[in-house]
Amino acid sequence: MAETRQKALILDMYGVVMRDPGGGLMQFVNGYFPELGAEEVYWHWAKGNEGAAASADFFRAIGFAGDLAAIEREYLNTIAINETFYGFAEPLKKDYVLALLSNDLSEWSGFLRKKFMLDDIFDYSIVSGDVKLRKPDPVIYRYALDLIGVPARSCVFVDDRRRNLNPAKALGMDAVLYNSRNVEYDGKIVNDFNELAGLLARLG
Protein backbone atom coordinates (compact mmCIF):
# COMPACT_ATOMS: atom_id res chain seq x y z
CA MET A 1 0.00 0.00 0.00
CA ALA A 2 1.19 3.51 -0.83
CA GLU A 3 0.30 4.60 2.71
CA THR A 4 3.09 2.45 4.19
CA ARG A 5 5.77 4.06 2.02
CA GLN A 6 7.23 7.22 3.49
CA LYS A 7 9.12 8.45 0.42
CA ALA A 8 7.98 9.47 -3.05
CA LEU A 9 9.65 9.67 -6.43
CA ILE A 10 7.90 11.98 -8.88
CA LEU A 11 8.97 11.72 -12.53
CA ASP A 12 8.32 13.76 -15.63
CA MET A 13 7.21 11.90 -18.77
CA TYR A 14 8.88 13.28 -21.93
CA GLY A 15 12.66 13.34 -21.78
CA VAL A 16 12.69 11.16 -18.66
CA VAL A 17 10.41 8.12 -18.98
CA MET A 18 10.08 8.71 -22.72
CA ARG A 19 13.23 9.12 -24.77
CA ASP A 20 12.46 12.25 -26.77
CA PRO A 21 12.09 15.45 -24.70
CA GLY A 22 9.75 16.89 -27.33
CA GLY A 23 7.91 13.71 -28.19
CA GLY A 24 8.99 14.15 -31.82
CA LEU A 25 5.95 16.36 -32.40
CA MET A 26 7.45 18.88 -34.83
CA GLN A 27 9.11 16.18 -36.89
CA PHE A 28 5.77 14.41 -37.24
CA VAL A 29 3.79 17.56 -38.04
CA ASN A 30 6.35 18.85 -40.55
CA GLY A 31 6.21 15.52 -42.37
CA TYR A 32 2.68 16.57 -43.37
CA PHE A 33 2.94 20.36 -43.18
CA PRO A 34 6.55 21.49 -43.81
CA GLU A 35 5.56 25.15 -43.65
CA LEU A 36 4.24 25.04 -40.07
CA GLY A 37 6.50 26.59 -37.46
CA ALA A 38 6.96 25.52 -33.86
CA GLU A 39 5.35 28.68 -32.47
CA GLU A 40 2.01 27.99 -34.14
CA VAL A 41 2.04 24.26 -33.42
CA TYR A 42 2.92 24.65 -29.78
CA TRP A 43 0.34 27.39 -29.27
CA HIS A 44 -2.37 24.86 -30.14
CA TRP A 45 -0.54 22.11 -28.23
CA ALA A 46 -0.54 24.27 -25.10
CA LYS A 47 -4.33 24.51 -25.26
CA GLY A 48 -4.52 20.73 -25.09
CA ASN A 49 -1.99 20.62 -22.28
CA GLU A 50 -4.13 23.03 -20.31
CA GLY A 51 -7.20 20.84 -20.78
CA ALA A 52 -8.86 23.53 -22.93
CA ALA A 53 -8.84 21.42 -26.12
CA ALA A 54 -9.04 17.74 -27.00
CA SER A 55 -6.50 15.87 -29.11
CA ALA A 56 -8.79 15.98 -32.15
CA ASP A 57 -9.09 19.76 -31.74
CA PHE A 58 -5.31 20.06 -31.78
CA PHE A 59 -4.84 18.06 -34.96
CA ARG A 60 -7.73 19.81 -36.69
CA ALA A 61 -6.44 23.26 -35.71
CA ILE A 62 -3.05 22.69 -37.34
CA GLY A 63 -4.54 21.42 -40.58
CA PHE A 64 -5.25 17.69 -40.33
CA ALA A 65 -8.55 16.33 -41.63
CA GLY A 66 -10.22 12.95 -42.03
CA ASP A 67 -9.69 10.22 -39.43
CA LEU A 68 -8.11 12.26 -36.67
CA ALA A 69 -8.04 9.28 -34.28
CA ALA A 70 -5.84 7.45 -36.79
CA ILE A 71 -3.57 10.48 -37.10
CA GLU A 72 -3.29 10.60 -33.31
CA ARG A 73 -2.30 6.91 -33.14
CA GLU A 74 0.21 7.38 -35.94
CA TYR A 75 1.87 10.20 -34.04
CA LEU A 76 1.82 8.51 -30.65
CA ASN A 77 3.31 5.33 -32.08
CA THR A 78 6.42 7.33 -33.01
CA ILE A 79 7.15 7.90 -29.30
CA ALA A 80 9.48 5.42 -27.64
CA ILE A 81 9.97 4.65 -23.97
CA ASN A 82 13.34 4.66 -22.27
CA GLU A 83 13.59 0.86 -21.90
CA THR A 84 15.88 1.13 -18.88
CA PHE A 85 13.00 2.69 -16.96
CA TYR A 86 11.39 -0.67 -16.15
CA GLY A 87 14.44 -2.17 -14.49
CA PHE A 88 14.98 1.06 -12.59
CA ALA A 89 11.43 1.48 -11.33
CA GLU A 90 10.39 -2.00 -10.26
CA PRO A 91 12.83 -2.37 -7.33
CA LEU A 92 11.82 1.06 -5.99
CA LYS A 93 8.14 0.24 -5.56
CA LYS A 94 8.62 -1.32 -2.16
CA ASP A 95 10.15 1.87 -0.71
CA TYR A 96 8.78 4.70 -2.82
CA VAL A 97 5.40 5.96 -3.87
CA LEU A 98 5.91 6.43 -7.61
CA ALA A 99 4.13 9.28 -9.34
CA LEU A 100 4.10 10.73 -12.84
CA LEU A 101 3.78 14.51 -13.17
CA SER A 102 3.43 15.43 -16.82
CA ASN A 103 2.42 18.32 -19.05
CA ASP A 104 0.44 16.44 -21.67
CA LEU A 105 -2.88 16.10 -23.44
CA SER A 106 -5.17 13.72 -21.56
CA GLU A 107 -5.64 11.41 -24.54
CA TRP A 108 -1.93 11.22 -25.35
CA SER A 109 -0.93 10.42 -21.80
CA GLY A 110 -3.64 7.78 -21.46
CA PHE A 111 -2.61 6.10 -24.72
CA LEU A 112 1.08 5.99 -23.82
CA ARG A 113 0.50 4.85 -20.25
CA LYS A 114 -1.65 1.97 -21.52
CA LYS A 115 0.73 1.05 -24.34
CA PHE A 116 3.77 0.95 -22.07
CA MET A 117 1.90 -0.39 -19.00
CA LEU A 118 2.91 2.60 -16.93
CA ASP A 119 -0.21 2.49 -14.79
CA ASP A 120 1.08 -0.84 -13.46
CA ILE A 121 4.18 0.96 -12.24
CA PHE A 122 3.03 4.40 -11.14
CA ASP A 123 0.79 4.74 -8.11
CA TYR A 124 -0.41 8.12 -9.34
CA SER A 125 -0.43 9.96 -12.67
CA ILE A 126 -0.98 13.71 -12.56
CA VAL A 127 -1.47 15.00 -16.11
CA SER A 128 -1.93 18.68 -16.93
CA GLY A 129 -4.71 18.02 -19.43
CA ASP A 130 -6.68 16.19 -16.73
CA VAL A 131 -6.21 18.64 -13.85
CA LYS A 132 -6.06 21.84 -15.97
CA LEU A 133 -2.82 22.91 -14.32
CA ARG A 134 0.64 22.91 -15.86
CA LYS A 135 4.21 22.88 -14.65
CA PRO A 136 5.82 25.14 -13.57
CA ASP A 137 2.69 26.48 -11.85
CA PRO A 138 3.34 25.73 -8.15
CA VAL A 139 -0.31 24.73 -7.73
CA ILE A 140 0.16 21.47 -9.67
CA TYR A 141 3.05 20.48 -7.40
CA ARG A 142 0.95 21.11 -4.30
CA TYR A 143 -1.87 19.15 -5.92
CA ALA A 144 0.51 16.24 -6.46
CA LEU A 145 1.73 16.35 -2.86
CA ASP A 146 -1.83 16.37 -1.51
CA LEU A 147 -2.74 13.45 -3.75
CA ILE A 148 0.18 11.19 -2.91
CA GLY A 149 0.15 12.05 0.79
CA VAL A 150 3.93 12.29 1.25
CA PRO A 151 5.53 15.49 2.63
CA ALA A 152 7.66 17.52 0.24
CA ARG A 153 10.83 16.91 2.27
CA SER A 154 10.44 13.17 1.55
CA CYS A 155 9.91 13.61 -2.20
CA VAL A 156 12.41 13.50 -5.04
CA PHE A 157 11.23 15.27 -8.18
CA VAL A 158 12.92 14.55 -11.52
CA ASP A 159 12.41 16.60 -14.70
CA ASP A 160 14.39 17.37 -17.83
CA ARG A 161 13.50 21.08 -17.81
CA ARG A 162 15.26 23.37 -15.37
CA ARG A 163 12.28 25.72 -15.06
CA ASN A 164 10.14 22.87 -13.78
CA LEU A 165 12.57 22.09 -10.96
CA ASN A 166 12.41 25.46 -9.22
CA PRO A 167 8.83 25.20 -7.86
CA ALA A 168 9.53 21.69 -6.55
CA LYS A 169 12.66 22.91 -4.81
CA ALA A 170 10.78 25.90 -3.35
CA LEU A 171 8.25 23.52 -1.80
CA GLY A 172 11.03 21.51 -0.16
CA MET A 173 11.39 18.61 -2.58
CA ASP A 174 14.76 17.25 -3.67
CA ALA A 175 14.91 18.42 -7.29
CA VAL A 176 16.98 16.50 -9.85
CA LEU A 177 17.64 17.36 -13.50
CA TYR A 178 17.47 14.37 -15.85
CA ASN A 179 19.78 15.81 -18.45
CA SER A 180 18.37 14.49 -21.73
CA ARG A 181 18.65 18.02 -23.14
CA ASN A 182 22.38 18.42 -22.39
CA VAL A 183 22.10 21.69 -20.51
CA GLU A 184 24.03 23.31 -17.67
CA TYR A 185 22.52 23.08 -14.19
CA ASP A 186 23.95 24.01 -10.81
CA GLY A 187 21.91 21.50 -8.79
CA LYS A 188 21.62 17.73 -8.66
CA ILE A 189 21.93 16.21 -12.12
CA VAL A 190 21.78 12.70 -13.64
CA ASN A 191 22.22 11.50 -17.20
CA ASP A 192 20.41 8.16 -17.03
CA PHE A 193 18.42 5.90 -14.72
CA ASN A 194 21.52 4.13 -13.48
CA GLU A 195 22.84 7.45 -12.17
CA LEU A 196 19.43 8.27 -10.71
CA ALA A 197 19.35 4.93 -8.86
CA GLY A 198 22.78 5.73 -7.42
CA LEU A 199 21.65 9.18 -6.35
CA LEU A 200 18.55 7.81 -4.62
CA ALA A 201 20.72 5.29 -2.77
CA ARG A 202 22.97 8.10 -1.53
CA LEU A 203 19.99 10.23 -0.48
CA GLY A 204 18.68 7.28 1.57
Secondary structure by P-SEA (a helix, b strand, c coil): ccccccbbbbbbcccccccccccaaaaaaaaccccccaaaaaaaaaaaaaccccaaaaaaaaccccaaaaaaaaaaaaccccccccccccccccccbbbbbccccaaaaaaaaaaacccccccbbbbccccccccccaaaaaaaaaaaccccccbbbbbccaaaaaaaaaacccccccccccccccccccccaaaaaaaaaaac
